[in-house]
Amino acid sequence: MGTDETAGTTTIDALTLLELPALDGLTTEQVRGAACIWRGELLTADTAVDLGERRHKRLDGRYSTFPRACHRCTHEAAYKALIGHTASCEQCIDDSSQCDTGRALLRLMRENRR
Protein backbone atom coordinates (compact mmCIF):
# COMPACT_ATOMS: atom_id res chain seq x y z
CA MET A 1 0.00 0.00 0.00
CA GLY A 2 1.46 3.26 -1.08
CA THR A 3 2.02 6.56 0.61
CA ASP A 4 -0.31 9.49 -0.01
CA GLU A 5 2.14 12.31 -0.63
CA THR A 6 -0.32 15.02 0.40
CA ALA A 7 -1.20 13.45 3.73
CA GLY A 8 2.08 11.74 4.56
CA THR A 9 0.22 8.66 5.81
CA THR A 10 -0.45 5.25 4.34
CA THR A 11 -3.55 3.07 4.34
CA ILE A 12 -1.75 0.61 6.57
CA ASP A 13 -1.40 3.39 9.15
CA ALA A 14 -5.19 3.72 9.24
CA LEU A 15 -5.57 -0.04 9.51
CA THR A 16 -3.54 -0.05 12.72
CA LEU A 17 -6.10 2.34 14.24
CA LEU A 18 -8.94 -0.16 13.87
CA GLU A 19 -10.02 -1.84 17.07
CA LEU A 20 -9.99 -5.60 16.62
CA PRO A 21 -11.90 -8.09 18.74
CA ALA A 22 -10.03 -10.00 21.42
CA LEU A 23 -8.52 -13.27 20.24
CA ASP A 24 -10.43 -15.17 22.91
CA GLY A 25 -13.56 -16.59 21.39
CA LEU A 26 -12.45 -16.28 17.76
CA THR A 27 -12.36 -19.29 15.51
CA THR A 28 -9.11 -20.69 14.17
CA GLU A 29 -10.09 -19.39 10.74
CA GLN A 30 -10.52 -15.85 12.07
CA VAL A 31 -7.18 -15.90 13.90
CA ARG A 32 -5.26 -17.14 10.88
CA GLY A 33 -6.98 -14.73 8.45
CA ALA A 34 -9.10 -17.19 6.48
CA ALA A 35 -12.31 -15.64 7.83
CA CYS A 36 -13.37 -12.08 8.64
CA ILE A 37 -12.08 -11.10 12.09
CA TRP A 38 -15.44 -9.48 12.93
CA ARG A 39 -18.22 -11.52 11.30
CA GLY A 40 -16.46 -14.79 10.59
CA GLU A 41 -17.40 -15.16 6.93
CA LEU A 42 -14.84 -17.04 4.84
CA LEU A 43 -12.65 -14.79 2.70
CA THR A 44 -11.15 -15.06 -0.77
CA ALA A 45 -8.31 -13.09 -2.33
CA ASP A 46 -10.94 -10.73 -3.80
CA THR A 47 -12.97 -10.23 -0.63
CA ALA A 48 -10.18 -10.01 1.96
CA VAL A 49 -8.64 -6.88 3.43
CA ASP A 50 -5.26 -7.50 5.04
CA LEU A 51 -5.29 -5.71 8.40
CA GLY A 52 -1.55 -6.03 8.90
CA GLU A 53 0.58 -7.89 11.39
CA ARG A 54 -0.56 -7.66 15.00
CA ARG A 55 1.90 -8.49 17.78
CA HIS A 56 0.69 -10.12 21.00
CA LYS A 57 2.39 -10.86 24.32
CA ARG A 58 2.30 -14.14 26.14
CA LEU A 59 4.21 -15.56 29.07
CA ASP A 60 7.02 -17.05 27.01
CA GLY A 61 7.44 -14.16 24.57
CA ARG A 62 5.55 -12.67 21.67
CA TYR A 63 3.66 -13.98 18.68
CA SER A 64 2.07 -12.46 15.61
CA THR A 65 -1.30 -12.82 13.96
CA PHE A 66 -2.25 -11.60 10.50
CA PRO A 67 -5.97 -10.81 10.68
CA ARG A 68 -8.08 -10.11 7.65
CA ALA A 69 -11.60 -8.81 7.22
CA CYS A 70 -14.25 -8.34 4.58
CA HIS A 71 -14.61 -4.92 2.93
CA ARG A 72 -17.93 -4.20 4.65
CA CYS A 73 -16.55 -4.79 8.15
CA THR A 74 -13.37 -2.83 7.38
CA HIS A 75 -15.52 0.11 6.23
CA GLU A 76 -17.63 -0.08 9.41
CA ALA A 77 -14.57 -0.34 11.67
CA ALA A 78 -12.94 2.65 9.95
CA TYR A 79 -16.15 4.62 10.44
CA LYS A 80 -16.19 3.79 14.17
CA ALA A 81 -12.51 4.71 14.47
CA LEU A 82 -13.15 8.01 12.67
CA ILE A 83 -16.06 8.89 14.97
CA GLY A 84 -13.93 8.12 18.03
CA HIS A 85 -10.98 10.06 16.64
CA THR A 86 -12.87 13.20 15.64
CA ALA A 87 -14.53 13.46 19.04
CA SER A 88 -11.18 13.99 20.71
CA CYS A 89 -9.03 15.56 17.97
CA GLU A 90 -8.61 19.31 18.23
CA GLN A 91 -7.42 19.52 14.62
CA CYS A 92 -10.56 17.74 13.40
CA ILE A 93 -12.72 20.15 15.37
CA ASP A 94 -10.90 23.17 13.89
CA ASP A 95 -10.41 21.91 10.30
CA SER A 96 -10.79 18.20 9.60
CA SER A 97 -9.17 18.53 6.17
CA GLN A 98 -5.85 19.20 7.92
CA CYS A 99 -5.81 16.05 10.08
CA ASP A 100 -3.67 13.23 8.66
CA THR A 101 -5.35 10.59 10.82
CA GLY A 102 -8.85 11.69 9.88
CA ARG A 103 -7.96 11.78 6.18
CA ALA A 104 -6.39 8.31 6.38
CA LEU A 105 -9.51 6.87 8.05
CA LEU A 106 -11.77 8.53 5.48
CA ARG A 107 -9.64 7.12 2.68
CA LEU A 108 -9.86 3.66 4.25
CA MET A 109 -13.64 3.97 4.42
CA ARG A 110 -13.85 4.97 0.75
CA GLU A 111 -11.54 2.16 -0.38
CA ASN A 112 -13.75 -0.40 1.34
CA ARG A 113 -17.20 0.91 0.49
CA ARG A 114 -19.06 -1.94 -1.22
N, C-alpha and C positions, 0 to 999 in steps of 0.2 A: 504494500500500500504506500502510495507516494506522499510526498510532503506538499501541502498547499502553501505556496510561496507567500501569499498575502497574509495568511493567518499564522504561519510558522508552526503549525501543529499537523499531526497526521491522524488519519482515521483510527489507527491503532491506539493513539492516545485517548481518544474518546471511548474506545472499547474498554479500556482499563477503568473508566469511571462507572461502568455499569455494575450495579449490585447483583451478584450471583447468589443463587440459593446455597445454603449450607450443603456440604457433601453428604451429611447424614440423611438417609432417606432417599437418596437418588439411586436410580438403577445403574447397573454396570454400564449399560449403553450410554446413559447420560454422562457418566464420569469420563468415559473414554472418548466421547465426542461423536458417537454414532447416532445419538438421539438428541433432540433439543433439550438443553439444560433446564428450561422452564416447563415446557408442556410435555416433553417426552416423546414427541413424534419422531419416527425414524427419518434420518436426513440422507440426502444424496449430494453429490458434488454440486449440483445446481441449486439445491435448496438450503445448503449449509452456509452459515456465517461463522468464520473462525474468530473466536473471541480472544485468542492469544494465550500464551502460556500463563498459568497461575501457579505460584509457588505456595506450598503449605508446609507448616511445621508439624513435626511429630517427635516423640521422645528420642528416637535414635537418629534424628537429622531432619532433612527436608525432602520433599518430593514434589513433582510437578504434575499438573493435569492440563489438558488442552481442550477445554470445553468449546462446544459449538452450539449454535442455536438456529432456529428458522428465522427468516426475514421478518415475519410478523412480530415475533417476540423480541427481536433485536430492536425493531422500531419502537415498540411499547416501552422497553427498558430504557432506551435513549430518551424518550419523552419524559418518563419518570425522573431520570437523572437531570434532565434540563429543568424541570419544574423545581426540583430540590436545589439545584445550583442557583437559579435565578432568584430564588427567595432570599438567598444569603449573600449574593454577589453585588457589591456596591457598583462595580462597573456596569453590570447588566441593568441595574436600576437607573443609572445615569444615561448610558447609551449602549444598548446591547450589541450593536454592530461592532463595537470595539473590544469585545470580550472574546479572546481566543477559545476558551473552554466552551462558551455558549455557541460560538460558530461551529466548533468541531462537533458538538452534540446535535446541532441542527443538521449539519451535513450528514451525519450518521443516520439520522431519522429519514432524510430524503433518499439516501442510498438504499434504504431497506423498506421503503414504502411499497407495498404490493397489494 
